Amino acid sequence: MKEEQEEQKLSLDEDLKSKKKKKHAGEKHFPCKECGKIFSRIADLNRHIRIHTGEKPFSCKECDKSFSDVYCLKKHTKIHTGEKPFTCKECERSFSDISNLKKHMRIHTGEKPFSCKECDASFSQTSNLKLHMRTHTGEKPFSCKECDRRFSQISNLKLHMRTHTGEKPFSCEQCDKSFRCISYLNSHMRVHTGEKPFSCKECDKSFGKMSNLNSHMRIHTGEKPFVCQECLVCFSCISYLKKHMRTHTGEKLFLCKECGKAHLQSHMKTHTGKKPFSCKKCDKSFSQTYNLKTHMKTHTGEKPFLCTECDRSFSIIYNLKKHMRIHTGEKPFLCKECDRSFSHKSNLKLHMRTHTGEKPFLCKECGKSFRQISTLKTHMRTHTGEKPFLCEKCDMRFRQISNLKVHMRIHTGEKPFSEIK
């Protein structure tokens, strides 16, 4: 009998040892039917399944948040109590959870104990290693219920969902723009602060966004990887190609309800009068960041775009392109009413008013109206008495530069319209 008891005890001991070995060996018996992951405990599998089902059975009594895991709920409740009993001795930061303190300490020690077996990358947190591993496995466990897209991170899925909901929770306090994620807002804020942390190694230009630096680098490399399938024109960035494609499709994505014009966001500011982008050098404000950037070159004197035909240089590429038509004689803007053509679109618009009779610029003092804003400004001087053009020979002043030029002939003796004998 005693021998039997001894044998039974030995058998139980062997059984326990076997179980312990299995636990340490990491034997896994419970597979996930959704993604194939295997777990050593049924409880771990059940917890994991909630990633796929979205089930969050553990609710916070203080707010409307729910969690898939009771441990996550316990951590969350400390947000409401403010309890942070675990303090870092290096920097005095406090944490609600000992595991967060341990993770934080690796910032100070530089420890990265979690290594990738596929490459030489290492990480301070196991969660970061898990995310990284998906770059090797291609695993994308988080799927969008609205479309077929899948994501390797839950945070990327949440961000993507805002494209369906239209949610933009991060608002700029300087202007009325809103963004889907905080990184977009931080990038946008550089428009207002003027910060340009991304510098070109080829020239001295700096940029507020890394993507803008990458696009700029193609000026130096000459790379134009974005090709129009309709006409085979190549572009250095995708946004230029998308804009160009509308010349083929005739598409106008955003139309103003007030007047039917396209480019809605920038155009609407002409109705609201809002000019959120201010120059720090003078008191001028602008409705668009592009216009502010162009204006800033009047202060810096920067003119990076040089004409190869003459010595003139320009602050923006568009002005150089317009100027080049002087040399080429190109006049691509044709009047449909008569056979006149123009080198600039603005000149065609101005000319069209001779056919339509439109005079949109009204003098508030006398009711006269004008085809051009410049003509109205000149006219206003008859009311204000302003004479900004000074003769350096005799101190006489004139309202218009043309009148000063005529007057200067008194001093120079020039007679350009002499009768030919």
C-alpha positions as CSV (number, residue, x, y, z in Angstrom):
1,M,0.0,0.0,0.0
2,K,2.8,2.4,1.0
3,E,4.6,1.5,-2.3
4,E,1.4,2.3,-4.3
5,Q,1.1,5.7,-2.5
6,E,4.8,6.5,-3.3
7,E,4.2,5.6,-7.0
8,Q,1.1,7.8,-7.1
9,K,3.0,10.7,-5.6
10,L,5.8,10.2,-8.1
11,S,3.3,10.2,-10.9
12,L,1.7,13.4,-9.7
13,D,5.1,15.1,-9.3
14,E,6.0,14.0,-12.9
15,D,2.7,15.4,-14.1
16,L,3.3,18.8,-12.4
17,K,6.8,18.9,-13.8
18,S,5.5,18.1,-17.3
19,K,2.9,21.0,-17.0
20,K,5.6,23.4,-15.8
21,K,7.9,22.4,-18.7
22,K,5.0,23.0,-21.1
23,K,4.3,26.4,-19.6
24,H,8.0,27.4,-19.9
25,A,8.4,25.9,-23.3
26,G,5.5,28.2,-24.4
27,E,3.4,25.4,-25.8
28,K,0.4,26.9,-27.6
29,H,-2.9,25.0,-28.2
30,F,-5.6,27.6,-28.9
31,P,-5.6,29.1,-32.4
32,C,-7.5,32.2,-33.5
33,K,-9.8,31.4,-36.4
34,E,-9.6,35.0,-37.7
35,C,-5.8,35.5,-38.1
36,G,-4.2,32.2,-37.2
37,K,-2.4,33.3,-34.0
38,I,-2.0,30.6,-31.4
39,F,-2.3,31.0,-27.6
40,S,-1.2,28.9,-24.7
41,R,-4.3,29.8,-22.6
42,I,-8.0,30.0,-23.5
43,A,-8.2,33.3,-21.5
44,D,-5.6,34.9,-23.7
45,L,-7.4,33.7,-26.9
46,N,-10.7,35.1,-25.6
47,R,-9.0,38.4,-24.9
48,H,-7.4,38.5,-28.3
49,I,-10.7,37.6,-30.1
50,R,-12.1,41.0,-28.9
51,I,-9.6,42.7,-31.3
52,H,-11.6,41.2,-34.2
53,T,-15.1,41.5,-32.8
54,G,-14.6,45.0,-31.3
55,E,-16.3,43.8,-28.1
56,K,-15.5,46.0,-25.1
57,P,-17.4,44.5,-22.1
58,F,-15.6,46.5,-19.4
59,S,-17.1,50.0,-19.0
60,C,-15.9,53.0,-17.0
61,K,-18.4,54.3,-14.5
62,E,-17.0,57.9,-14.7
63,C,-17.1,58.3,-18.5
64,D,-18.5,56.5,-21.6
65,K,-15.3,54.7,-22.4
66,S,-15.3,50.9,-22.7
67,F,-12.4,48.4,-22.8
68,S,-11.8,44.9,-24.1
69,D,-9.6,44.0,-21.0
70,V,-10.3,44.5,-17.3
71,Y,-6.6,45.5,-16.8
72,C,-7.0,48.3,-19.3
73,L,-10.1,49.5,-17.4
74,K,-8.2,49.6,-14.1
75,K,-5.4,51.6,-15.7
76,H,-8.0,54.0,-17.2
77,T,-9.8,54.7,-13.9
78,K,-6.6,56.2,-12.6
79,I,-7.1,59.1,-15.1
80,H,-10.2,60.0,-13.1
81,T,-8.6,59.6,-9.7
82,G,-5.4,61.3,-10.8
83,E,-3.5,58.7,-8.9
84,K,0.2,58.4,-10.0
85,P,2.1,56.5,-7.3
86,F,5.1,55.5,-9.3
87,T,7.7,58.3,-9.7
88,C,10.8,58.4,-11.9
89,K,14.0,59.2,-9.9
90,E,15.7,60.7,-13.0
91,C,13.1,63.3,-14.1
92,E,10.3,63.3,-11.5
93,R,7.6,62.1,-13.9
94,S,4.9,60.1,-12.2
95,F,2.9,57.2,-13.6
96,S,-0.3,55.5,-12.7
97,D,1.2,52.0,-13.4
98,I,4.5,50.4,-12.5
99,S,4.8,48.9,-16.0
100,N,4.7,52.4,-17.5
101,L,7.4,53.6,-15.2
102,K,9.6,50.6,-16.2
103,K,9.0,51.4,-19.9
104,H,9.8,55.1,-19.3
105,M,13.1,54.3,-17.5
106,R,14.4,52.9,-20.8
107,I,14.4,56.4,-22.1
108,H,17.1,57.2,-19.5
109,T,19.0,53.9,-19.8
110,G,18.7,53.6,-23.6
111,E,17.9,49.9,-23.0
112,K,16.2,48.2,-26.0
113,P,15.7,44.6,-24.9
114,F,13.3,43.5,-27.6
115,S,15.1,42.5,-30.7
116,C,13.7,41.6,-34.1
117,K,14.8,38.2,-35.3
118,E,14.3,39.2,-39.0
119,C,16.5,42.3,-39.0
120,D,18.8,44.1,-36.6
121,A,16.2,46.5,-35.2
122,S,15.6,46.6,-31.5
123,F,13.0,48.3,-29.3
124,S,12.4,49.5,-25.8
125,Q,8.9,48.1,-25.7
126,T,7.5,44.8,-26.7
127,S,4.4,46.5,-28.2
128,N,6.7,48.4,-30.6
129,L,8.4,45.1,-31.6
130,K,5.0,43.5,-32.3
131,L,4.1,46.4,-34.5
132,H,7.4,46.3,-36.3
133,M,7.1,42.5,-36.9
134,R,4.1,43.2,-39.1
135,T,6.4,44.9,-41.6
136,H,8.0,41.5,-42.1
137,T,4.8,39.3,-41.9
138,G,2.6,41.7,-43.8
139,E,-0.1,41.1,-41.1
140,K,-2.9,43.7,-41.1
141,P,-5.4,42.5,-38.4
142,F,-7.5,45.7,-38.3
143,S,-10.1,46.0,-41.1
144,C,-12.3,49.0,-42.1
145,K,-16.0,48.0,-42.1
146,E,-16.8,50.8,-44.6
147,C,-14.3,49.7,-47.3
148,D,-11.9,46.9,-47.9
149,R,-8.7,48.5,-46.5
150,R,-6.8,46.8,-43.7
151,F,-4.2,48.2,-41.3
152,S,-1.4,46.9,-39.2
153,Q,-2.2,49.3,-36.3
154,I,-5.5,50.2,-34.6
155,S,-4.4,53.8,-34.5
156,N,-4.1,53.8,-38.3
157,L,-7.6,52.3,-38.7
158,K,-9.0,55.0,-36.3
159,L,-7.3,57.7,-38.4
160,H,-8.6,56.2,-41.6
161,M,-12.2,56.0,-40.3
162,R,-12.2,59.8,-40.1
163,T,-12.1,59.8,-44.0
164,H,-15.5,58.2,-43.8
165,T,-17.0,60.1,-40.9
166,G,-15.4,63.5,-41.9
167,E,-14.3,64.0,-38.3
168,K,-11.5,66.6,-37.9
169,P,-11.1,67.0,-34.1
170,F,-7.8,69.0,-34.2
171,S,-8.4,72.7,-34.8
172,C,-6.0,75.5,-35.5
173,E,-6.5,78.4,-33.1
174,Q,-4.9,80.8,-35.6
175,C,-7.2,80.1,-38.5
176,D,-10.4,78.1,-39.2
177,K,-8.6,74.9,-40.4
178,S,-9.2,71.5,-38.8
179,F,-7.3,68.2,-39.2
180,R,-7.9,64.5,-38.8
181,C,-4.8,63.9,-36.7
182,I,-2.5,65.9,-34.3
183,S,0.6,65.4,-36.5
184,Y,-1.2,67.2,-39.4
185,L,-2.1,70.1,-37.1
186,N,1.5,70.3,-35.8
187,S,2.8,70.4,-39.4
188,H,0.2,73.1,-40.2
189,M,1.2,75.3,-37.2
190,R,4.5,75.9,-38.9
191,V,2.7,78.0,-41.4
192,H,1.9,80.5,-38.6
193,T,5.2,80.2,-36.6
194,G,7.4,80.2,-39.7
195,E,9.4,77.3,-38.4
196,K,11.2,75.3,-41.2
197,P,13.0,72.4,-39.7
198,F,13.7,70.5,-42.9
199,S,16.7,71.9,-44.8
200,C,18.0,71.2,-48.3
201,K,21.6,70.1,-48.4
202,E,22.0,71.3,-52.0
203,C,20.9,74.9,-51.5
204,D,19.9,77.0,-48.4
205,K,16.1,76.5,-48.7
206,S,14.2,75.2,-45.7
207,F,10.7,73.7,-45.4
208,G,8.0,73.2,-42.9
209,K,7.2,69.7,-44.1
210,M,9.4,66.7,-45.0
211,S,7.2,66.0,-48.0
212,N,7.9,69.5,-49.3
213,L,11.6,69.0,-49.0
214,N,11.3,65.7,-50.9
215,S,9.4,67.5,-53.7
216,H,12.0,70.3,-53.7
217,M,14.9,67.8,-54.0
218,R,13.5,66.8,-57.4
219,I,14.4,70.3,-58.7
220,H,18.0,69.3,-58.1
221,T,17.7,65.7,-59.3
222,G,15.4,66.6,-62.2
223,E,13.2,63.6,-61.2
224,K,9.6,63.7,-62.5
225,P,8.1,60.3,-61.5
226,F,4.4,61.2,-61.9
227,V,3.3,60.8,-65.5
228,C,-0.1,61.8,-67.1
229,Q,-1.5,58.9,-69.0
230,E,-3.4,61.2,-71.3
231,C,-0.6,63.3,-72.7
232,L,2.6,61.8,-71.1
233,V,3.5,65.1,-69.4
234,C,5.7,64.4,-66.3
235,F,5.5,66.1,-62.9
236,S,7.7,66.2,-59.9
237,C,4.9,65.7,-57.3
238,I,1.6,63.9,-57.3
239,S,-0.4,67.1,-56.4
240,Y,0.7,68.7,-59.7
241,L,-0.4,65.7,-61.6
242,K,-3.8,65.6,-59.9
243,K,-4.3,69.3,-60.7
244,H,-3.2,68.8,-64.3
245,M,-5.6,65.8,-64.8
246,R,-8.5,68.2,-64.3
247,T,-7.5,69.9,-67.5
248,H,-8.4,66.7,-69.3
249,T,-11.5,65.8,-67.2
250,G,-12.9,69.3,-66.8
251,E,-13.6,68.3,-63.2
252,K,-14.2,71.1,-60.6
253,L,-14.3,69.4,-57.3
254,F,-15.3,72.2,-55.0
255,L,-17.8,74.8,-56.2
256,C,-18.8,78.0,-54.5
257,K,-22.6,78.2,-53.8
258,E,-22.3,82.0,-54.0
259,C,-20.9,82.4,-57.5
260,G,-20.0,78.9,-58.9
261,K,-16.3,79.4,-58.8
262,A,-14.0,76.4,-58.1
263,H,-11.1,76.1,-55.6
264,L,-13.7,76.5,-52.8
265,Q,-11.6,76.9,-49.6
266,S,-9.3,79.7,-50.9
267,H,-12.1,81.3,-52.9
268,M,-14.6,81.5,-50.0
269,K,-12.2,83.9,-48.2
270,T,-13.0,86.5,-51.0
271,H,-16.6,86.4,-49.6
272,T,-15.8,86.3,-45.9
273,G,-12.8,88.7,-46.2
274,K,-10.9,86.5,-43.7
275,K,-7.1,86.8,-43.9
276,P,-5.6,84.6,-41.2
277,F,-2.0,84.6,-42.5
278,S,-0.1,87.7,-41.3
279,C,3.3,89.0,-42.2
280,K,5.6,89.6,-39.2
281,K,7.6,92.2,-41.1
282,C,4.7,94.5,-41.9
283,D,1.0,94.8,-41.3
284,K,-0.2,92.9,-44.4
285,S,-2.4,89.9,-44.1
286,F,-3.4,87.2,-46.6
287,S,-6.1,84.7,-47.2
288,Q,-3.8,82.0,-48.3
289,T,-0.4,80.8,-47.0
290,Y,1.0,80.7,-50.6
291,N,0.3,84.4,-51.0
292,L,2.1,85.1,-47.6
293,K,5.2,83.1,-48.8
294,T,5.3,85.0,-52.0
295,H,4.9,88.4,-50.2
296,M,7.8,87.5,-47.8
297,K,10.2,87.5,-50.7
298,T,9.6,91.3,-51.0
299,H,11.3,91.6,-47.6
300,T,14.0,89.1,-48.1
301,G,14.7,90.2,-51.7
302,E,14.9,86.5,-52.7
303,K,14.6,86.0,-56.5
304,P,15.7,82.4,-57.2
305,F,14.1,82.1,-60.7
306,L,16.5,83.5,-63.3
307,C,15.7,84.2,-67.0
308,T,18.2,82.6,-69.3
309,E,17.5,85.2,-72.1
310,C,18.2,88.3,-70.0
311,D,19.4,89.1,-66.5
312,R,16.0,89.5,-64.9
313,S,15.2,87.3,-61.9
314,F,11.9,86.6,-60.2
315,S,10.6,85.6,-56.8
316,I,8.1,83.0,-58.1
317,I,8.4,80.5,-61.0
318,Y,5.0,81.7,-62.4
319,N,6.3,85.2,-62.9
320,L,9.3,83.8,-64.8
321,K,7.0,81.8,-67.0
322,K,5.0,84.9,-67.8
323,H,8.1,86.9,-68.5
324,M,9.5,84.3,-70.9
325,R,6.6,85.0,-73.2
326,I,8.2,88.4,-73.9
327,H,11.1,86.5,-75.5
328,T,9.1,83.8,-77.2
329,G,6.3,86.0,-78.3
330,E,3.8,83.4,-77.2
331,K,0.2,84.6,-76.7
332,P,-1.8,81.6,-75.7
333,F,-4.9,83.4,-74.4
334,L,-7.3,84.1,-77.3
335,C,-10.4,86.4,-77.2
336,K,-13.5,84.6,-78.5
337,E,-15.1,87.9,-79.5
338,C,-12.4,89.2,-81.7
339,D,-9.1,87.9,-83.1
340,R,-6.8,89.5,-80.4
341,S,-4.6,87.2,-78.3
342,F,-2.6,87.9,-75.1
343,S,0.4,86.6,-73.3
344,H,-1.3,86.8,-69.9
345,K,-4.7,85.5,-68.8
346,S,-5.2,88.6,-66.7
347,N,-4.8,90.8,-69.8
348,L,-7.4,88.7,-71.6
349,K,-9.8,89.1,-68.6
350,L,-9.3,92.9,-68.7
351,H,-9.8,93.0,-72.5
352,M,-13.0,91.0,-72.2
353,R,-14.5,93.9,-70.3
354,T,-14.3,96.1,-73.5
355,H,-16.8,93.6,-75.0
356,T,-19.0,93.1,-71.9
357,G,-18.9,96.7,-70.7
358,E,-18.2,95.4,-67.2
359,K,-16.8,98.0,-64.8
360,P,-16.6,96.2,-61.4
361,F,-14.5,98.8,-59.5
362,L,-16.7,101.5,-58.1
363,C,-15.6,104.9,-56.6
364,K,-17.5,105.4,-53.3
365,E,-17.0,109.2,-53.5
366,C,-18.6,110.0,-56.8
367,G,-20.1,106.8,-58.2
368,K,-17.8,106.4,-61.2
369,S,-16.8,102.9,-62.1
370,F,-13.7,101.5,-63.8
371,R,-12.6,98.3,-65.6
372,Q,-9.3,98.1,-63.6
373,I,-8.5,98.4,-59.9
374,S,-5.4,100.4,-60.9
375,T,-7.5,103.0,-62.7
376,L,-9.8,103.3,-59.6
377,K,-6.7,103.9,-57.4
378,T,-5.4,106.6,-59.7
379,H,-8.9,108.2,-59.8
380,M,-9.2,108.2,-56.0
381,R,-6.3,110.7,-55.9
382,T,-8.6,113.3,-57.4
383,H,-10.6,113.0,-54.2
384,T,-7.7,112.6,-51.7
385,G,-5.4,115.1,-53.4
386,E,-2.5,112.6,-53.1
387,K,0.3,113.3,-55.6
388,P,2.9,110.6,-55.0
389,F,5.2,111.2,-58.0
390,L,7.8,113.9,-57.3
391,C,9.9,115.8,-59.8
392,E,13.5,115.9,-58.5
393,K,14.3,118.9,-60.5
394,C,11.7,121.4,-59.4
395,D,9.7,119.6,-56.5
396,M,6.4,119.6,-58.5
397,R,4.2,116.6,-57.7
398,F,1.8,114.5,-59.9
399,R,-1.0,112.1,-59.4
400,Q,0.1,109.8,-62.2
401,I,3.6,108.6,-63.3
402,S,2.7,109.3,-66.9
403,N,2.1,113.0,-66.1
404,L,5.5,113.2,-64.4
405,K,7.2,111.7,-67.5
406,V,5.5,114.3,-69.7
407,H,6.6,117.1,-67.3
408,M,10.3,115.8,-67.2
409,R,10.6,116.8,-70.9
410,I,10.5,120.5,-69.8
411,H,13.8,119.8,-68.0
412,T,15.4,117.4,-70.6
413,G,14.2,119.4,-73.7
414,E,13.1,116.1,-75.2
415,K,10.6,116.5,-78.1
416,P,9.5,113.0,-79.0
417,F,6.6,114.1,-81.2
418,S,8.4,116.7,-83.4
419,E,7.0,117.3,-86.9
420,I,9.0,115.4,-89.5
421,K,10.1,117.7,-92.3
